[in-house]
């Protein structure tokens, strides 16, 4: 019985830890012009903050890598703001 309860606790802890926030560290210095795609994931029960993922352009020094940026950092807020302005300015409209 004791072995079963220990196994069950470890299994629950493993599932819980796999759903933790992924954006806990500061990423590398990223310019908004080097970002190919920006995704903002909403909060969920295991993470009380939104997650911000950026995929880099293939021509930049990061070559298509994906980074998760901490949402509360001022540098991340500035990156999101300027990326949206830049994308709207360079949007291609189809006829």
N, C-alpha and C positions, 0 to 999 in steps of 0.2 A: 504494500500500500504506500509506503514511504517513497519507494522508487517511482511510482506512478505520479505522485504529487510533484516530485522534483522535476520529472520529465515534462509534466504539464506546465509548470511555472517557466521552465526554460523555453518551451515552445511558444508560450504567450509572449514572453520577453523578446524572442526572436522576431515574431510577427510585428510587435509594437515598434521595435527598433528599425525595422525595414521601412516604416512609414514616417520616420522622423523628418524634420526639415532638412532639406538638402543644401540650403543656401546659408550656411553658417559662417563661411569665411569670405574674406575680401578677395575678389578675383584680380587678374592682372590689369594694368592700365589699358583701357579700351577706348578707341576713338569711335564716335558714332558713325563716321563714314566707313569704318571697317566692318560694321555689323550687317549681315545679310538678312537675318530674321530675328525678331524680338517677340517672345511669348511671355505673357503674364498669367500665371496660374493662380486661381483663387485660393483662399484659405480652406483648410479641411480639418477634420477633428484632431488629427495628430500633429498638425503644424498651425500655429496661430498667426502666422504671417504669410502673405502672398509670396510666391516664388517667381523670380524673374530670370528667364533663360535667354541667352543670346547665342546665336550661331554666327560664326565669323565668315567673312568673304573668303573665297579661295585665293585671292591675290594678296591678302594681308599676311603678316608674319605668323598668324595663328592657323591659317590654312584649313578652314572649315570646322574647327573645333567648337564644341558647345560649352558654355560656362553658365553657372548658376550664380547670380549676383545677390548680395545681401540687400533686401529692399529698404532698410532704414538708413543706409549710408547716403550721404549727400552726393557723392560721386555717381552712385547708381541712379538717383533721382534726376540728376543733370543729364546723364546719358539717355534715359528714357525720354525726357523732355526734348532734347535736341535731336534725337533720332526721329521722333514723330514729326517735328517741324521739317526736318530735312527730307523725310519720305514724302510728306504732303507736297513739298515744293517740287520734288522730282518725280511725282506720280505721272504715269503715262496713261492717258485716257484713250480708250478704243472707240472708234466711230461705229 
